[in-house]
Amino acid sequence: MRNFDLTPLYRASVGFDRMADVMDRALSADIASYPPYNIEKTGENAYRISIAVAGFSADELTVEVKDGAVIVSGRKASEDESRSFLHRGIANRAFERRFTLADHVRVEGASHEDGMLNIDLVREIPEALKPRRIEIAKPVKAVSKLDA
């Protein structure tokens, strides 16, 4: 795998360090496939991250927002040593998943049902950044003494 050096981007730009950090993390991160997840758009400014967490209870999962990212982790409670498996194909291993949030996206809530952890996100654009129409002033016509 190739590693890209983003150092020139850091020294040639001002104010883009967050974008460069995101690119750096994306290029250097190991691609994990556990647990599987979906990201869907549920509305014009609404999104949902759905993570398959079969075998985990809500108490064994944590959802945290930190440094512009949603961090989801799962830790199984200690297992019963008296159980003996002939085949063990269900992965109940600990995990941590990070999802970087865009500007003005906040976590609205999370729910756990039927082995799925759903995290609802909403994008709230501040009034100052929304487009607004500027009224164009019309010139004031001068009134002469002859018109009066």
PASEBA-1860 file (N, C-alpha, C; in nm, 3 decimals):
! residues 148
1> MRNFDLTP> 0.083/-0.117/0.000/0.000/0.000/0.000/0.088/0.124/0.000 ~ 0.049/0.223/-0.077/0.126/0.347/-0.084/0.087/0.442/0.028 ~ 0.185/0.510/0.079/0.160/0.615/0.177/0.185/0.749/0.111 ~ 0.092/0.839/0.126/0.104/0.971/0.069/0.148/1.068/0.177 ~ 0.242/1.154/0.142/0.291/1.255/0.236/0.213/1.383/0.213 ~ 0.135/1.425/0.312/0.054/1.545/0.300/0.121/1.668/0.358 ~ 0.250/1.658/0.391/0.322/1.770/0.449/0.317/1.895/0.361 ~ 0.334/1.883/0.228/0.324/2.005/0.146/0.188/2.074/0.157
9> LYRASVGF> 0.084/1.999/0.177/-0.048/2.058/0.192/-0.057/2.138/0.321 ~ 0.006/2.089/0.428/0.003/2.161/0.555/0.077/2.295/0.546 ~ 0.187/2.298/0.476/0.266/2.422/0.475/0.224/2.519/0.366 ~ 0.140/2.476/0.273/0.098/2.563/0.164/-0.045/2.612/0.180 ~ -0.106/2.586/0.294/-0.244/2.629/0.312/-0.264/2.676/0.456 ~ -0.363/2.759/0.471/-0.398/2.810/0.603/-0.545/2.780/0.626 ~ -0.577/2.717/0.737/-0.715/2.691/0.772/-0.772/2.563/0.717 ~ -0.692/2.485/0.646/-0.739/2.360/0.589/-0.684/2.239/0.665
17> DRMADVMD> -0.632/2.262/0.784/-0.569/2.153/0.858/-0.667/2.043/0.894 ~ -0.793/2.076/0.919/-0.891/1.971/0.951/-0.915/1.881/0.831 ~ -0.926/1.941/0.713/-0.946/1.862/0.592/-0.824/1.774/0.565 ~ -0.705/1.829/0.588/-0.584/1.750/0.568/-0.577/1.635/0.668 ~ -0.620/1.660/0.792/-0.622/1.553/0.892/-0.718/1.442/0.851 ~ -0.834/1.479/0.799/-0.931/1.378/0.754/-0.872/1.296/0.641 ~ -0.808/1.361/0.546/-0.747/1.288/0.434/-0.635/1.198/0.483 ~ -0.556/1.249/0.576/-0.445/1.171/0.630/-0.496/1.046/0.701
25> RALSADIA> -0.602/1.062/0.782/-0.661/0.947/0.851/-0.719/0.847/0.753 ~ -0.784/0.898/0.650/-0.847/0.808/0.551/-0.742/0.729/0.474 ~ -0.631/0.792/0.444/-0.527/0.724/0.366/-0.443/0.628/0.451 ~ -0.432/0.656/0.581/-0.345/0.573/0.663/-0.421/0.471/0.748 ~ -0.552/0.482/0.753/-0.629/0.393/0.839/-0.638/0.253/0.781 ~ -0.635/0.156/0.869/-0.661/0.019/0.827/-0.809/0.006/0.800 ~ -0.842/-0.059/0.691/-0.982/-0.076/0.656/-1.036/-0.194/0.737 ~ -1.118/-0.162/0.835/-1.177/-0.266/0.919/-1.314/-0.301/0.863
33> SYPPYNIE> -1.350/-0.426/0.873/-1.479/-0.468/0.821/-1.574/-0.514/0.931 ~ -1.534/-0.500/1.057/-1.618/-0.545/1.166/-1.643/-0.430/1.262 ~ -1.761/-0.408/1.300/-1.885/-0.465/1.250/-1.930/-0.392/1.124 ~ -2.010/-0.459/1.041/-2.057/-0.394/0.918/-2.154/-0.280/0.951 ~ -2.161/-0.181/0.862/-2.246/-0.066/0.886/-2.300/-0.010/0.755 ~ -2.405/0.069/0.766/-2.464/0.143/0.655/-2.469/0.290/0.694 ~ -2.456/0.377/0.596/-2.480/0.519/0.616/-2.586/0.557/0.512 ~ -2.698/0.608/0.561/-2.807/0.642/0.469/-2.852/0.785/0.491
41> KTGENAYR> -2.905/0.842/0.384/-2.962/0.976/0.391/-3.111/0.959/0.412 ~ -3.163/1.006/0.525/-3.304/0.986/0.558/-3.389/1.109/0.532 ~ -3.328/1.220/0.497/-3.399/1.344/0.469/-3.303/1.441/0.404 ~ -3.353/1.561/0.377/-3.267/1.660/0.311/-3.143/1.692/0.394 ~ -3.161/1.703/0.525/-3.049/1.732/0.615/-3.040/1.630/0.728 ~ -3.080/1.507/0.701/-3.080/1.403/0.804/-3.011/1.277/0.753 ~ -2.935/1.213/0.841/-2.859/1.094/0.806/-2.873/0.991/0.918 ~ -2.844/0.866/0.886/-2.847/0.760/0.987/-2.731/0.665/0.961
49> ISIAVAGF> -2.658/0.636/1.068/-2.555/0.534/1.065/-2.615/0.412/1.133 ~ -2.620/0.299/1.064/-2.673/0.174/1.120/-2.559/0.074/1.128 ~ -2.535/0.022/1.247/-2.424/-0.070/1.270/-2.481/-0.203/1.320 ~ -2.441/-0.313/1.256/-2.486/-0.446/1.297/-2.406/-0.489/1.420 ~ -2.473/-0.492/1.534/-2.407/-0.525/1.661/-2.477/-0.643/1.728 ~ -2.504/-0.746/1.650/-2.572/-0.865/1.703/-2.489/-0.924/1.816 ~ -2.555/-0.958/1.925/-2.487/-1.018/2.039/-2.445/-0.918/2.144 ~ -2.452/-0.788/2.113/-2.417/-0.684/2.210/-2.545/-0.624/2.267
57> SADELTVE> -2.547/-0.606/2.398/-2.660/-0.537/2.459/-2.630/-0.387/2.457 ~ -2.732/-0.308/2.484/-2.714/-0.162/2.485/-2.613/-0.120/2.591 ~ -2.603/-0.195/2.702/-2.507/-0.163/2.808/-2.363/-0.188/2.767 ~ -2.341/-0.271/2.668/-2.206/-0.304/2.623/-2.158/-0.214/2.509 ~ -2.243/-0.119/2.467/-2.210/-0.027/2.358/-2.199/0.115/2.410 ~ -2.107/0.193/2.351/-2.097/0.335/2.384/-2.090/0.413/2.254 ~ -2.157/0.527/2.254/-2.153/0.621/2.142/-2.107/0.754/2.200 ~ -2.000/0.809/2.143/-1.940/0.929/2.197/-1.906/1.024/2.083
65> VKDGAVIV> -1.926/1.153/2.103/-1.887/1.254/2.006/-1.766/1.325/2.062 ~ -1.656/1.322/1.984/-1.532/1.381/2.032/-1.449/1.427/1.913 ~ -1.400/1.550/1.919/-1.312/1.606/1.816/-1.371/1.592/1.676 ~ -1.498/1.623/1.660/-1.560/1.621/1.529/-1.584/1.483/1.473 ~ -1.593/1.383/1.558/-1.615/1.246/1.512/-1.709/1.174/1.607 ~ -1.784/1.079/1.552/-1.866/0.990/1.633/-1.783/0.864/1.654 ~ -1.763/0.825/1.779/-1.685/0.707/1.811/-1.779/0.605/1.874 ~ -1.792/0.490/1.808/-1.878/0.383/1.857/-1.788/0.269/1.899
73> SGRKASED> -1.809/0.219/2.021/-1.728/0.107/2.067/-1.818/0.005/2.137 ~ -1.773/-0.117/2.130/-1.845/-0.227/2.195/-1.747/-0.315/2.270 ~ -1.780/-0.347/2.393/-1.698/-0.433/2.478/-1.790/-0.536/2.540 ~ -1.765/-0.664/2.511/-1.845/-0.772/2.568/-1.805/-0.792/2.714 ~ -1.905/-0.822/2.791/-1.880/-0.859/2.931/-1.804/-0.992/2.931 ~ -1.739/-1.023/3.041/-1.662/-1.147/3.047/-1.754/-1.267/3.021 ~ -1.702/-1.362/2.948/-1.781/-1.477/2.907/-1.785/-1.584/3.015 ~ -1.888/-1.663/3.008/-1.906/-1.775/3.100/-1.808/-1.885/3.062
81> ESRSFLHR> -1.717/-1.917/3.149/-1.614/-2.017/3.122/-1.670/-2.160/3.115 ~ -1.789/-2.180/3.168/-1.846/-2.316/3.169/-1.899/-2.358/3.033 ~ -1.912/-2.263/2.939/-1.964/-2.295/2.806/-1.855/-2.358/2.722 ~ -1.892/-2.462/2.649/-1.797/-2.532/2.562/-1.852/-2.529/2.420 ~ -1.775/-2.472/2.326/-1.819/-2.458/2.188/-1.757/-2.567/2.100 ~ -1.837/-2.626/2.011/-1.786/-2.715/1.908/-1.743/-2.633/1.787 ~ -1.815/-2.527/1.762/-1.779/-2.432/1.655/-1.815/-2.293/1.704 ~ -1.727/-2.198/1.684/-1.753/-2.061/1.726/-1.735/-1.969/1.606
89> GIANRAFE> -1.847/-1.932/1.545/-1.843/-1.848/1.426/-1.899/-1.709/1.445 ~ -1.957/-1.682/1.560/-2.013/-1.550/1.588/-1.906/-1.467/1.656 ~ -1.870/-1.358/1.590/-1.764/-1.271/1.644/-1.823/-1.176/1.745 ~ -1.787/-1.194/1.868/-1.829/-1.103/1.975/-1.709/-1.026/2.027 ~ -1.616/-0.997/1.939/-1.495/-0.928/1.983/-1.521/-0.779/2.000 ~ -1.437/-0.718/2.079/-1.448/-0.574/2.103/-1.417/-0.499/1.973 ~ -1.477/-0.381/1.959/-1.453/-0.302/1.839/-1.460/-0.154/1.872 ~ -1.407/-0.075/1.780/-1.421/0.070/1.786/-1.428/0.120/1.643
97> RRFTLADH> -1.530/0.199/1.613/-1.550/0.258/1.480/-1.558/0.408/1.495 ~ -1.494/0.478/1.402/-1.496/0.625/1.401/-1.560/0.673/1.272 ~ -1.646/0.772/1.285/-1.708/0.836/1.171/-1.685/0.986/1.186 ~ -1.611/1.045/1.092/-1.583/1.188/1.097/-1.706/1.265/1.054 ~ -1.741/1.366/1.131/-1.858/1.448/1.102/-1.819/1.572/1.023 ~ -1.902/1.609/0.929/-1.882/1.733/0.856/-1.919/1.850/0.946 ~ -1.881/1.970/0.905/-1.917/2.088/0.982/-2.068/2.100/0.992 ~ -2.117/2.142/1.105/-2.258/2.168/1.133/-2.343/2.041/1.135
105> VRVEGASH> -2.282/1.925/1.152/-2.357/1.800/1.168/-2.347/1.761/1.314 ~ -2.463/1.731/1.373/-2.464/1.692/1.514/-2.541/1.561/1.529 ~ -2.509/1.490/1.636/-2.577/1.365/1.666/-2.707/1.399/1.736 ~ -2.817/1.351/1.680/-2.949/1.378/1.737/-2.989/1.273/1.840 ~ -2.943/1.149/1.821/-2.978/1.044/1.915/-2.931/0.908/1.864 ~ -2.946/0.807/1.949/-2.907/0.671/1.914/-3.009/0.574/1.972 ~ -3.030/0.463/1.900/-3.121/0.360/1.949/-3.064/0.223/1.916 ~ -3.101/0.124/1.996/-3.052/-0.013/1.979/-3.172/-0.105/1.976
113> EDGMLNID> -3.192/-0.172/1.861/-3.308/-0.259/1.847/-3.278/-0.369/1.746 ~ -3.314/-0.490/1.779/-3.300/-0.606/1.689/-3.157/-0.623/1.636 ~ -3.059/-0.602/1.721/-2.920/-0.622/1.682/-2.861/-0.510/1.598 ~ -2.932/-0.399/1.586/-2.884/-0.284/1.510/-2.871/-0.163/1.601 ~ -2.759/-0.095/1.590/-2.739/0.033/1.659/-2.759/0.141/1.554 ~ -2.858/0.227/1.575/-2.889/0.335/1.481/-2.851/0.468/1.545 ~ -2.771/0.546/1.473/-2.729/0.677/1.520/-2.784/0.779/1.421 ~ -2.871/0.867/1.470/-2.933/0.967/1.384/-2.854/1.097/1.390
121> LVREIPEA> -2.828/1.153/1.272/-2.751/1.275/1.259/-2.835/1.379/1.187 ~ -2.811/1.504/1.217/-2.880/1.613/1.148/-2.780/1.724/1.118 ~ -2.794/1.780/0.998/-2.709/1.892/0.958/-2.788/2.020/0.979 ~ -2.734/2.109/1.061/-2.798/2.236/1.091/-2.708/2.349/1.041 ~ -2.750/2.410/0.932/-2.672/2.518/0.874/-2.709/2.647/0.946 ~ -2.611/2.718/1.003/-2.640/2.843/1.073/-2.700/2.947/0.978 ~ -2.782/3.034/1.033/-2.847/3.138/0.953/-2.745/3.222/0.876 ~ -2.631/3.248/0.937/-2.529/3.331/0.873/-2.473/3.266/0.746
129> LKPRRIEI> -2.481/3.133/0.735/-2.427/3.063/0.619/-2.532/3.031/0.514 ~ -2.659/3.050/0.547/-2.765/3.024/0.450/-2.768/3.134/0.345 ~ -2.803/3.099/0.222/-2.812/3.203/0.119/-2.923/3.303/0.155 ~ -2.899/3.427/0.125/-3.001/3.529/0.149/-3.004/3.626/0.031 ~ -3.120/3.679/0.006/-3.139/3.768/-0.107/-3.109/3.911/-0.063 ~ -3.030/3.980/-0.143/-2.994/4.119/-0.115/-3.079/4.208/-0.205 ~ -3.149/4.302/-0.144/-3.233/4.395/-0.219/-3.143/4.494/-0.292 ~ -3.174/4.517/-0.417/-3.097/4.611/-0.498/-3.166/4.747/-0.488
137> AKPVKAVS> -3.090/4.845/-0.443/-3.145/4.980/-0.426/-3.164/5.045/-0.562 ~ -3.275/5.118/-0.575/-3.302/5.191/-0.699/-3.257/5.334/-0.680 ~ -3.204/5.393/-0.786/-3.158/5.531/-0.771/-3.275/5.625/-0.741 ~ -3.246/5.723/-0.659/-3.346/5.823/-0.624/-3.347/5.928/-0.734 ~ -3.464/5.951/-0.788/-3.477/6.048/-0.897/-3.478/6.187/-0.838 ~ -3.393/6.271/-0.888/-3.386/6.409/-0.839/-3.508/6.487/-0.888 ~ -3.566/6.566/-0.801/-3.683/6.648/-0.836/-3.633/6.789/-0.864 ~ -3.664/6.838/-0.984/-3.621/6.975/-1.018/-3.733/7.072/-0.990
145> KLDA> -3.700/7.195/-0.989/-3.799/7.301/-0.961/-3.901/7.310/-1.074 ~ -3.862/7.270/-1.193/-3.953/7.277/-1.306/-4.063/7.173/-1.297 ~ -4.031/7.055/-1.232/-4.131/6.949/-1.218/-4.235/6.985/-1.114 ~ -4.203/7.076/-1.023/-4.293/7.108/-0.913/-4.396/7.207/-0.947
END
